Amino acid sequence: MSFTYIDLFAGIGGFHQAADSLGGKCLLASEIDVEAKRAYTANYNLSPHGDITKIDAKDIPDHDVLLAGFPCQPFSIIGNRLGFDDIRGTLFFEIARILEEKTPRLFVLENVKQLSRHNKGKTLQTIIHTLENLGYKVYWNVLNALDFGLPQKRERTVIVGFLDNDVCFSFPTNKTTGRLEDILEPDEDVDAKFFASERIIEKRLEKHQSKFFPSVWHENKSGNISSYPYSCALRAGASYNYLLVNGRRRLTSREMLRLQGFPDTFKIVCSDSQTRKQAGNAVPVNVIKAVLKDALHAEAEAEGQRRERAV
């Protein structure tokens, strides 16, 4: 199943990974972060354009599918929750601008879970209404990476739209949690810089004994510690310091990428701090792949039914 796509707010290419694995060909990517662009170029031999607001929609090549993980800060728990009152929130309308001009047959958008509840649901309804006014049949759901073979509790709002109004789509309902032991590197292979100090380790052990091994321990702002056989949601910021493997060490760059579904063939070309940020901002590859696969199949099924009726 071959198709062309564009990758907006591309980060390090979580959408790219998913789409290429299903037969997609990327015609254009856009990402403003210099280090993320560096990683994207190294891995996909494609240099992303910069600021999406500076790209004339007419200059974007025609494509079948638009993919975008638009900026989440305005809607997230750690953001200021101003939504469309925040200029970053209005970047959604850059997507709408391109959809209006290029009318791809399908789009998949991703954002934080909080988008679905922001402003009592009004923000999401504004987004859906905007997309429907462009002629798309729109579906949305909150999906958890835990259900798609990744040992990370990461809930995301996913929005899918079809230009073909005959399409009937249901979001995938996978329930396969990945094994943390398949993600983690042996401690003996991990650089000493990732290990917490003995003081911090002892302090954690005094407070908490895990029921699981292996496990990822999380300490919240109140100092309460919990642990699970999976990771809490990776974030781009300081929460990295509060996630400890078995209460002893931080996740490595490779482990964080694995938690997001990136294969070990993904080249790490940036510093640990930049890669950590990139992984925290990325979309879970497994989730997007499952959604996109089912969306393409739903399109094909609708087309097949039309042909049957025409006979």
N, C-alpha and C positions, 0 to 999 in steps of 0.2 A: 504494500500500500504506500505509494509515493505521494508526497505533497510538499509544497513550499511554505515557509513560514518566516515571520519576523519576530525578533526577541527583544522586547522593550523592557527598560529597567532591568537589564540582563544579569547584573551581578557577575558571578563566575559561571553562569550557564546551567543552572539546574533545569530550566525549561529546555535548553539546548540538548542536554544529556537525554532527557526523556523523549524529545521529538526525534532526534537522530536515531534512537534505538527502534523507532517505529517506522523508519523510512523517510523521515523528513529531511529537507534541505534548507538551511538557513540562508536567506537572501540579504538580511540586514539585521544588525544588532545595535542597540543603543544603551550606553551606560556612562554615567558622568564621573564615577570614582576612578581615579587614575590607576590605583593598584589593582582594582577589580578588572579594569580593562587589560592590564598587563597579564593577569592570570588567564583571562578569556582568550586573548590573542595567542598565548603560548599553547593553550590546549585545543583550540579549534581552528587555528590558522586563519582567523578572521578578526580584524581589528574593529571593535565597536565604534560607532559614531558617539559623539559626546552628548551635550545637552539636548534632550528631546524637543524642548521648546524652540530650538533654533533650526529644526529640520522641517522643511516645507513638505507637507503631506504629498504634494504632487511629485516630489523627487523620490518617494519611497516606491520600490518596485512592487508591481502587482503580486499578490501572494494569496495562498489558500487559507492560512491560519495565522491569527495574531495571538501571540503569547505575551503576557505581561504580569510581573509581580510588582504592582505599583507601590510606591512608598507607603509604609505602614505607620510611621511615627504619629501621624495625626489621630490614629484610631486605637493605638495600642495602650496597654496598661501603663507602660513606662513613658508614653508620650504625654502631651498636655491635653489631649482629648478635645482640641478645638475643631477638629474635622475640617469642613470646608472653609472655616474662618482662618485656617492656617494655609498659607500659600502652597505647602507641600500637598495638602489635601486636594487642591485643585488640579494636581497633575493627572488625576483620573480623566479630566476633560481633554488632556492631550491624547489619551487613548480614543476618546469619543471623536475627536477631530480627525484622527487617522481612519477610524472605522467609517466615518461618514464619507471620506474621500475615496478610500480604496475598496470598501465593501467586501472584505474577505468572507468566505462562506462560514467560518467558524472562529470563535475566540475562546481562550481559557485565561481567566484572570485569577490572581491569588492575593490574599491579604490576611491580616491577623484575625483571629476569632472575634475579637472585640468589635470589628467592623459590623458584624451582624447585629450588635446590640447598641452601637453608638447612637446617641441622641434618640434613645427609645426606638431604634430601628429606622428612624427617618432618613439617616444618611444612606443606608443600604437601599431603601426604597427610591431615593433620588437617583442613585446609580442605576438601579434596574429600570426605572422609568425612562431615564436618558437612553439606555441601550434599546429598550423596546421602541422608543420613538425613532430609532435609526433602522427599524425593521427587523430586529432580531427576536427570536424566541429564546427567552432567558430562563436558566435554572441556577439555583445556588444551594450550597450546603456547607456545613462545617465538618471537615474531615480531620482525622487524627493520624499522624504518621505511625503511631503504635499499631494501627490496624493494617498497615501496608508493609510489614516485614522490616520495620526499622525500630530498634529499641530506644525510642525517644518519644516522650509525650509532647507532641507538638500539634496543636489544633489550629487549623487554618480555614478561613472562609474562601471557598472556591466558587467562581462564577463562570458558567459556560453559556455561550450564545450561538444560535444557529440561524443563518440567513434563510435556510429551508424550514418553513413553518410546519412542514409535515413531519418533522423529526420528533420522535418521542424518546426522551432520554431519562435514564435513571442513574444516579451516581453509584459507583461500585461500592460494594459492602464487604470488602475483604476483612477478614479477622485473623490475620497472621502476624503475631508479634515476633520481631527478630530477636535473636539471642545475643545478649550483651557480650558473651564470651567470644562471639564471632567478630565483634567489633574491636575489642581491646587487644592491645599488644602486650606481650609478657613483660612484667615489671623489669626483668633483667635486661630487656632491650630498650628500655625507656631512659632517655637522658636524665641525669640527676637534677637538671634545672626544673623539671616538671614536678618533683616531689616537694611536698610541704615540709616545713621545718619540724623537727622532733617535738618542739613545744606545741605547735598547732595540731599535730597528729595526736599527741597525748591529750590535749584539751578536747578534741573531738571524741576520742575513745572514752573519756570520762563521762561525756554527755550521752553517748549513743552506742548501742550494740545492734548491728543489723541482723535481720532475719534472713538476709539474702547474701549469696556469694556466687559470682561477683555482683557488685552493686555500685550505684553512683549515689553518693551522699550529697544532700543539698542543705545548706544552712541559710535560713531566711534572715531578714533584717532584724528580727527579734532575737536571733541567736538559736532558734529552734532547729533541730537537725532531723531530717527524715532520710530514708534510703529505700531504693527500689531496684529491681533487676532491670532497670532501664534508666535513661537519663531524663531529667527535666528538660524543657525546651531550651535549646541553645540560644543565646542572645549575643548580639554584637558587642555589648558593653561589659561592665565589670562583673556580671554574674558568673563569669568564667571562674573567678577566684573562689566562688562558693560551691563549686561542683568538684567533688573529690572521688576518685575511683577507690572503692573500698576504704574510704576515709584517709587515704594516704597521699594521693598524687592527683594532679590536674590532668585533664584530657590532652593528648597530643594533637597536633594539627591533623595528622592522618586519621586519628580516631574521630575527630569532630567532622571531618569530611565524610567518613563512613557512616556516621550517624545521620547524615543528610542524604545518603544513597549514592554518593560519588564513588566510582570505582577506584581501585588502587592505581590504575593507569593515569588518573588525573595528576598532572604535574604540579607540584608545589613550587612556585617560583618567587613567592613573596615571603616576608618575614613571618614568624610565628604570630605576632600580634595582628598583622594584616590578614593572615589566613584565618585566624580565629574570628575576626570581624566578618570576613567574607562568608565563612561557614554559618555564622549566626544570622546573617542576612539572607542566606540562600533558601530556595524552596526545596522541600523534600522531593527528591527525584522520583521515588517510588509512587508517591501520591499522584504527581502530575502525569506520570506514565500511565497509570491505571485509568485516570480520568480521560486523558486524551485518547487512549486506545478505545475506550467505550464510546466516546463521542464520535470518533471516526467510524466505528461500526454502526452506530445509530444512524449516521448520515447514509451509509451504504445500504442499510436496511430500508430506509425511507425511499431511496432511489429505486431499489429493487421492487418494492411494492408498487411504485408508480408505473414501472415498466410492465409488471404483471397486469395492472388495470388497463394499460394501453393496448394489450394484445387482444 
